[in-house]
């Protein structure tokens, strides 16, 4: 696959920056669980990469409403994303929506809600994967799933999440089965929860819902009282990306809403809980990394141990960026392309984040054109 010259420069620069301090690549240690560091103490705040904006929602950069859940953790919920599981519920209400390949060419979503008590109907709920766990941990949120892969469970154990921050429906019920869907679908496609149901389960099972500090910011946001930043890379009315031969998706900029609407499997991706409204996001982050397989030959191993390149889309425009992570507990950072460790200023709003394999870069399109 031909790589763009700017990409080669970024990768070379990244290798130099990380040579002295980067954790060992997971690809060289396939039998081990993903990288991890010491779990923080219960009263220890997550390390922030930039100053928290007072009175601002840490996931969207928007002003906190009067019912903002100060002192409470947020929640991340795993959502089925195979064709047979559509339509989903609750995706339009997610502050952050992560999509990554898991196995067999399929992707799985992780929807993050700052206020779990106000969460709408969400589902169908599925099992944990380590790549999603690595995105959840630095957000300091609760984690709702049903079962998990060996690697995901090992990582959750390292960070003492079971019974503390992780609610596994395989052992503790926080959901119901949609009986109408169950008439024609497998049970994996019919499992749902909502804010009141989840809140009751969290209280019943004694999970740590309180957080003494402000939740970590997902990005470095433009101040809500400042004009939105105009991205410098050019116009981007349509974006196409492919995760695998099974899963691809498209985003189209809607000038009426000023947001990007999502298509998956060639159809609008809609939210049943929102009356069938198509999923839309203000910010898109399409990030590329090495994706291989674990020794079982099935599960996808998404390399989040260092840094790579990607694209940030907002307001019908785009710009090239770098991403950096590292250990499982380290935050995902979106950085300037110039090689510094300065975080990109992100416009306020809901965000979609995709980690895509480098082997799929040749299929990536902006406005129908390949990226050189």
SELOFI-25437 format. One record per residue (C-alpha): residue in three letters; x, y, z. Coordinates in steps of 0.02 Angstrom, whole numbers. Example, Ala and Ser with C-alpha at 12.3 -4.5 7.8 and 13.67 -1.06 7.14 Angstrom:
<recs>
+------+--------+--------+--------+
| resn |     px |     py |     pz |
+------+--------+--------+--------+
|  Ala |    615 |   -225 |    390 |
|  Ser |    684 |    -53 |    357 |
+------+--------+--------+--------+
</recs>
This chain:
<recs>
+------+--------+--------+--------+
| resn |     px |     py |     pz |
+------+--------+--------+--------+
|  Unk |      0 |      0 |      0 |
|  Unk |     70 |    170 |    -47 |
|  Unk |     86 |    284 |    105 |
|  Unk |     77 |    474 |     88 |
|  Unk |    241 |    566 |    112 |
|  Unk |    173 |    664 |    259 |
|  Unk |    125 |    501 |    342 |
|  Unk |    300 |    431 |    323 |
|  Unk |    368 |    589 |    404 |
|  Unk |    245 |    574 |    548 |
|  Unk |    286 |    392 |    578 |
|  Unk |    473 |    422 |    573 |
|  Unk |    455 |    569 |    691 |
|  Unk |    347 |    463 |    806 |
|  Unk |    478 |    326 |    812 |
|  Unk |    609 |    454 |    866 |
|  Unk |    496 |    530 |    998 |
|  Unk |    451 |    361 |   1072 |
|  Unk |    617 |    272 |   1059 |
|  Unk |    668 |    312 |   1236 |
|  Unk |    503 |    297 |   1326 |
|  Unk |    372 |    206 |   1224 |
|  Unk |    303 |     45 |   1299 |
|  Unk |    345 |   -116 |   1209 |
|  Unk |    227 |   -148 |   1065 |
|  Unk |     90 |   -273 |   1101 |
|  Unk |    125 |   -352 |    932 |
|  Unk |    291 |   -414 |   1003 |
|  Unk |    206 |   -488 |   1156 |
|  Unk |     50 |   -570 |   1082 |
|  Unk |     21 |   -688 |   1228 |
|  Unk |     14 |   -549 |   1358 |
|  Unk |   -133 |   -438 |   1400 |
|  Unk |   -126 |   -256 |   1340 |
|  Unk |     -6 |   -136 |   1423 |
|  Unk |    -55 |    -81 |   1596 |
|  Unk |     12 |     23 |   1738 |
|  Unk |    -27 |     24 |   1922 |
|  Unk |   -213 |     55 |   1951 |
|  Unk |   -242 |    224 |   2034 |
|  Unk |   -300 |    225 |   2214 |
|  Unk |   -485 |    252 |   2241 |
|  Unk |   -456 |    433 |   2292 |
|  Unk |   -324 |    471 |   2160 |
|  Unk |   -376 |    584 |   2015 |
|  Unk |   -340 |    536 |   1835 |
|  Unk |   -192 |    627 |   1760 |
|  Unk |   -250 |    769 |   1648 |
|  Unk |   -155 |    822 |   1494 |
|  Unk |   -225 |    999 |   1495 |
|  Unk |   -314 |   1118 |   1610 |
|  Unk |   -497 |   1078 |   1645 |
|  Unk |   -617 |   1214 |   1591 |
|  Unk |   -725 |   1261 |   1738 |
|  Unk |   -911 |   1236 |   1714 |
|  Unk |   -885 |   1137 |   1553 |
|  Unk |   -942 |    960 |   1516 |
|  Unk |   -778 |    863 |   1500 |
|  Unk |   -840 |    753 |   1358 |
|  Unk |   -922 |    884 |   1247 |
|  Unk |   -843 |   1049 |   1296 |
|  Unk |  -1018 |   1123 |   1313 |
|  Unk |  -1080 |   1216 |   1468 |
|  Unk |  -1140 |   1105 |   1607 |
|  Unk |  -1330 |   1106 |   1623 |
|  Unk |  -1422 |   1132 |   1787 |
|  Unk |  -1440 |    943 |   1810 |
|  Unk |  -1257 |    908 |   1778 |
|  Unk |  -1206 |    755 |   1882 |
|  Unk |  -1063 |    835 |   1980 |
|  Unk |   -971 |    709 |   2089 |
|  Unk |  -1035 |    560 |   1990 |
|  Unk |   -946 |    447 |   1868 |
|  Unk |  -1004 |    429 |   1689 |
|  Unk |  -1036 |    261 |   1604 |
|  Unk |   -975 |    172 |   1447 |
|  Unk |  -1090 |     42 |   1370 |
|  Unk |  -1041 |    -90 |   1242 |
|  Unk |  -1160 |    -98 |   1093 |
|  Unk |  -1181 |   -233 |    961 |
|  Unk |  -1141 |   -171 |    785 |
|  Unk |  -1168 |   -319 |    668 |
|  Unk |  -1296 |   -301 |    529 |
|  Unk |  -1422 |   -414 |    614 |
|  Unk |  -1421 |   -308 |    772 |
|  Unk |  -1480 |   -149 |    687 |
|  Unk |  -1563 |    -33 |    724 |
|  Unk |  -1477 |     13 |    886 |
|  Unk |  -1542 |    123 |   1026 |
|  Unk |  -1460 |    265 |   1121 |
|  Unk |  -1316 |    306 |   1003 |
|  Unk |  -1377 |    483 |    967 |
|  Unk |  -1373 |    526 |   1152 |
|  Unk |  -1193 |    469 |   1177 |
|  Unk |  -1069 |    607 |   1216 |
|  Unk |   -930 |    498 |   1144 |
|  Unk |   -950 |    351 |   1025 |
|  Unk |   -801 |    237 |    991 |
|  Unk |   -797 |    110 |    849 |
|  Unk |   -662 |    -22 |    829 |
|  Unk |   -647 |   -190 |    745 |
|  Unk |   -660 |   -340 |    862 |
|  Unk |   -656 |   -503 |    764 |
|  Unk |   -716 |   -578 |    601 |
|  Unk |   -717 |   -409 |    517 |
|  Unk |   -855 |   -340 |    630 |
|  Unk |   -844 |   -184 |    736 |
|  Unk |   -916 |   -146 |    907 |
|  Unk |   -971 |     21 |    977 |
|  Unk |   -938 |     93 |   1148 |
|  Unk |  -1057 |    233 |   1193 |
|  Unk |  -1007 |    349 |   1336 |
|  Unk |  -1136 |    451 |   1433 |
|  Unk |  -1086 |    584 |   1558 |
|  Unk |  -1252 |    567 |   1652 |
|  Unk |  -1294 |    382 |   1669 |
|  Unk |  -1455 |    417 |   1765 |
|  Unk |  -1524 |    514 |   1616 |
|  Unk |  -1469 |    384 |   1489 |
|  Unk |  -1606 |    333 |   1365 |
|  Unk |  -1639 |    154 |   1312 |
|  Unk |  -1471 |     87 |   1253 |
|  Unk |  -1427 |    -72 |   1161 |
|  Unk |  -1416 |   -207 |   1108 |
|  Unk |  -1280 |   -231 |   1237 |
|  Unk |  -1129 |   -342 |   1203 |
|  Unk |   -968 |   -403 |   1281 |
|  Unk |   -807 |   -313 |   1323 |
|  Unk |   -653 |   -303 |   1212 |
|  Unk |   -483 |   -245 |   1273 |
|  Unk |   -467 |   -106 |   1144 |
|  Unk |   -626 |    -26 |   1210 |
|  Unk |   -572 |    -54 |   1391 |
|  Unk |   -414 |     44 |   1353 |
|  Unk |   -520 |    192 |   1297 |
|  Unk |   -635 |    177 |   1447 |
|  Unk |   -504 |    169 |   1585 |
|  Unk |   -431 |    346 |   1570 |
|  Unk |   -607 |    420 |   1569 |
|  Unk |   -628 |    355 |   1748 |
|  Unk |   -804 |    298 |   1705 |
|  Unk |   -911 |    148 |   1747 |
|  Unk |   -919 |      8 |   1618 |
|  Unk |  -1075 |    -92 |   1570 |
|  Unk |  -1055 |   -250 |   1467 |
|  Unk |  -1108 |   -432 |   1460 |
|  Unk |   -957 |   -547 |   1467 |
|  Unk |   -791 |   -510 |   1385 |
|  Unk |   -641 |   -580 |   1294 |
|  Unk |   -497 |   -657 |   1390 |
|  Unk |   -391 |   -503 |   1359 |
|  Unk |   -529 |   -381 |   1410 |
|  Unk |   -565 |   -477 |   1570 |
|  Unk |   -379 |   -486 |   1613 |
|  Unk |   -362 |   -298 |   1590 |
|  Unk |   -516 |   -262 |   1695 |
|  Unk |   -445 |   -373 |   1832 |
|  Unk |   -278 |   -280 |   1829 |
|  Unk |   -370 |   -118 |   1863 |
|  Unk |   -485 |   -196 |   1993 |
|  Unk |   -638 |   -147 |   1890 |
|  Unk |   -754 |   -296 |   1923 |
|  Unk |   -871 |   -250 |   2065 |
|  Unk |   -792 |    -78 |   2075 |
|  Unk |   -816 |      7 |   1906 |
|  Unk |   -864 |   -136 |   1790 |
|  Unk |  -1041 |   -205 |   1788 |
|  Unk |  -1040 |   -371 |   1696 |
|  Unk |  -1215 |   -430 |   1650 |
|  Unk |  -1152 |   -608 |   1641 |
|  Unk |  -1153 |   -608 |   1831 |
|  Unk |  -1258 |   -457 |   1883 |
|  Unk |  -1417 |   -406 |   1797 |
|  Unk |  -1437 |   -226 |   1740 |
|  Unk |  -1538 |   -256 |   1582 |
|  Unk |  -1695 |   -331 |   1506 |
|  Unk |  -1733 |   -434 |   1351 |
|  Unk |  -1839 |   -352 |   1216 |
|  Unk |  -1967 |   -491 |   1193 |
|  Unk |  -2034 |   -422 |   1029 |
|  Unk |  -1862 |   -424 |    947 |
|  Unk |  -1826 |   -593 |   1026 |
|  Unk |  -1964 |   -670 |    920 |
|  Unk |  -1857 |   -651 |    765 |
|  Unk |  -1680 |   -617 |    829 |
|  Unk |  -1543 |   -700 |    931 |
|  Unk |  -1536 |   -646 |   1113 |
|  Unk |  -1371 |   -554 |   1081 |
|  Unk |  -1474 |   -432 |    977 |
|  Unk |  -1608 |   -403 |   1109 |
|  Unk |  -1525 |   -346 |   1271 |
|  Unk |  -1557 |   -167 |   1332 |
|  Unk |  -1542 |    -52 |   1480 |
|  Unk |  -1582 |    130 |   1522 |
|  Unk |  -1538 |    260 |   1653 |
|  Unk |  -1659 |    209 |   1792 |
|  Unk |  -1624 |     23 |   1768 |
|  Unk |  -1436 |     48 |   1768 |
|  Unk |  -1441 |    167 |   1918 |
|  Unk |  -1540 |     41 |   2019 |
|  Unk |  -1416 |    -97 |   1977 |
|  Unk |  -1266 |     11 |   2021 |
|  Unk |  -1341 |     47 |   2192 |
|  Unk |  -1393 |   -133 |   2220 |
|  Unk |  -1221 |   -202 |   2181 |
|  Unk |  -1125 |    -63 |   2267 |
|  Unk |  -1018 |      0 |   2124 |
|  Unk |   -913 |    156 |   2149 |
|  Unk |  -1024 |    288 |   2068 |
|  Unk |   -947 |    435 |   2161 |
|  Unk |   -794 |    529 |   2099 |
|  Unk |   -716 |    664 |   2206 |
|  Unk |   -639 |    758 |   2061 |
|  Unk |   -701 |    827 |   1896 |
|  Unk |   -707 |    691 |   1764 |
|  Unk |   -556 |    696 |   1646 |
|  Unk |   -580 |    794 |   1486 |
|  Unk |   -590 |    690 |   1328 |
|  Unk |   -506 |    827 |   1224 |
|  Unk |   -434 |   1001 |   1236 |
|  Unk |   -587 |   1103 |   1192 |
|  Unk |   -612 |   1275 |   1119 |
|  Unk |   -694 |   1379 |   1254 |
|  Unk |   -884 |   1372 |   1235 |
|  Unk |   -896 |   1563 |   1230 |
|  Unk |   -769 |   1574 |   1087 |
|  Unk |   -803 |   1554 |    900 |
|  Unk |   -785 |   1378 |    832 |
|  Unk |   -616 |   1344 |    753 |
|  Unk |   -611 |   1327 |    563 |
|  Unk |   -507 |   1174 |    519 |
|  Unk |   -363 |   1212 |    402 |
|  Unk |   -348 |   1057 |    292 |
|  Unk |   -490 |   1089 |    170 |
|  Unk |   -672 |   1047 |    138 |
|  Unk |   -740 |    877 |    185 |
|  Unk |   -921 |    851 |    139 |
|  Unk |   -909 |    662 |    126 |
|  Unk |   -795 |    536 |    212 |
|  Unk |   -783 |    351 |    174 |
|  Unk |   -688 |    226 |    280 |
|  Unk |   -677 |     37 |    283 |
|  Unk |   -642 |    -66 |    437 |
|  Unk |   -643 |   -232 |    341 |
|  Unk |   -724 |   -318 |    194 |
|  Unk |   -878 |   -338 |    305 |
|  Unk |   -890 |   -167 |    385 |
|  Unk |   -877 |      3 |    302 |
|  Unk |   -958 |    169 |    339 |
|  Unk |   -985 |    341 |    268 |
|  Unk |  -1013 |    513 |    342 |
|  Unk |  -1096 |    657 |    251 |
|  Unk |  -1094 |    835 |    312 |
|  Unk |  -1268 |    905 |    341 |
|  Unk |  -1263 |   1093 |    317 |
|  Unk |  -1434 |   1110 |    400 |
|  Unk |  -1374 |   1038 |    566 |
|  Unk |  -1189 |   1076 |    546 |
|  Unk |  -1151 |    896 |    591 |
|  Unk |  -1096 |    734 |    507 |
|  Unk |  -1228 |    599 |    477 |
|  Unk |  -1173 |    416 |    474 |
|  Unk |  -1209 |    274 |    354 |
|  Unk |  -1154 |     96 |    389 |
|  Unk |  -1173 |    -57 |    278 |
|  Unk |  -1238 |     63 |    145 |
|  Unk |  -1388 |    118 |    250 |
|  Unk |  -1418 |    264 |    370 |
|  Unk |  -1368 |    211 |    546 |
|  Unk |  -1519 |    257 |    649 |
|  Unk |  -1566 |    266 |    832 |
|  Unk |  -1728 |    177 |    873 |
|  Unk |  -1738 |    262 |   1043 |
|  Unk |  -1731 |    431 |    955 |
|  Unk |  -1879 |    393 |    842 |
|  Unk |  -1771 |    325 |    702 |
|  Unk |  -1662 |    480 |    688 |
|  Unk |  -1497 |    453 |    597 |
|  Unk |  -1340 |    457 |    703 |
|  Unk |  -1248 |    623 |    691 |
|  Unk |  -1091 |    693 |    773 |
|  Unk |  -1009 |    863 |    780 |
|  Unk |   -830 |    797 |    782 |
|  Unk |   -758 |    647 |    691 |
|  Unk |   -588 |    573 |    730 |
|  Unk |   -530 |    442 |    604 |
|  Unk |   -369 |    371 |    674 |
|  Unk |   -257 |    238 |    597 |
|  Unk |   -152 |    106 |    684 |
|  Unk |    -82 |    -69 |    662 |
|  Unk |   -216 |   -202 |    688 |
|  Unk |   -163 |   -384 |    696 |
|  Unk |   -236 |   -539 |    780 |
|  Unk |   -206 |   -617 |    948 |
|  Unk |   -133 |   -795 |    954 |
|  Unk |   -308 |   -870 |    943 |
|  Unk |   -314 |   -807 |    763 |
|  Unk |   -485 |   -729 |    792 |
|  Unk |   -482 |   -579 |    909 |
|  Unk |   -417 |   -416 |    839 |
|  Unk |   -267 |   -338 |    925 |
|  Unk |   -279 |   -149 |    905 |
|  Unk |   -111 |    -67 |    942 |
|  Unk |   -142 |     82 |   1056 |
|  Unk |     29 |     73 |   1138 |
|  Unk |    111 |    220 |   1050 |
|  Unk |     56 |    348 |    922 |
|  Unk |      0 |    365 |    742 |
|  Unk |    -88 |    481 |    621 |
|  Unk |   -266 |    523 |    581 |
|  Unk |   -394 |    653 |    531 |
|  Unk |   -506 |    771 |    626 |
|  Unk |   -670 |    825 |    542 |
|  Unk |   -786 |    964 |    599 |
|  Unk |   -898 |   1093 |    516 |
|  Unk |   -879 |   1018 |    343 |
|  Unk |   -690 |   1032 |    348 |
|  Unk |   -541 |    927 |    403 |
|  Unk |   -361 |    930 |    458 |
|  Unk |   -226 |    800 |    482 |
|  Unk |   -177 |    758 |    660 |
|  Unk |    -75 |    638 |    764 |
|  Unk |   -141 |    530 |    904 |
|  Unk |    -47 |    468 |   1057 |
|  Unk |    -94 |    348 |   1194 |
|  Unk |     22 |    221 |   1275 |
|  Unk |    -21 |    120 |   1430 |
|  Unk |   -199 |     59 |   1454 |
|  Unk |   -234 |    194 |   1583 |
|  Unk |   -160 |    335 |   1477 |
|  Unk |   -281 |    455 |   1392 |
|  Unk |   -303 |    461 |   1204 |
|  Unk |   -231 |    626 |   1147 |
|  Unk |   -258 |    715 |    981 |
|  Unk |   -101 |    812 |    938 |
|  Unk |    -41 |    938 |    810 |
|  Unk |     46 |    866 |    659 |
|  Unk |    204 |    970 |    688 |
|  Unk |    287 |    845 |    805 |
|  Unk |    256 |    942 |    965 |
|  Unk |    153 |    871 |   1106 |
|  Unk |     26 |   1010 |   1092 |
|  Unk |   -154 |    951 |   1093 |
|  Unk |   -268 |   1001 |    951 |
|  Unk |   -406 |   1122 |    996 |
|  Unk |   -571 |   1028 |    972 |
|  Unk |   -736 |   1117 |    943 |
|  Unk |   -872 |   1081 |   1073 |
|  Unk |   -999 |    946 |   1033 |
|  Unk |  -1028 |    759 |   1025 |
|  Unk |   -884 |    657 |    954 |
|  Unk |   -861 |    495 |    856 |
|  Unk |   -691 |    409 |    868 |
|  Unk |   -638 |    267 |    752 |
|  Unk |   -477 |    167 |    760 |
|  Unk |   -448 |     94 |    586 |
|  Unk |   -315 |    -27 |    526 |
|  Unk |   -170 |     40 |    423 |
|  Unk |   -207 |    -95 |    296 |
|  Unk |   -372 |     -7 |    260 |
|  Unk |   -295 |    165 |    226 |
|  Unk |   -297 |    138 |     38 |
|  Unk |   -488 |    132 |     45 |
|  Unk |   -504 |    294 |    142 |
|  Unk |   -587 |    435 |     43 |
|  Unk |   -625 |    620 |     72 |
|  Unk |   -751 |    693 |    -51 |
|  Unk |   -734 |    533 |   -152 |
|  Unk |   -547 |    556 |   -177 |
|  Unk |   -407 |    445 |   -110 |
|  Unk |   -292 |    528 |     15 |
|  Unk |   -117 |    553 |    -52 |
+------+--------+--------+--------+
</recs>
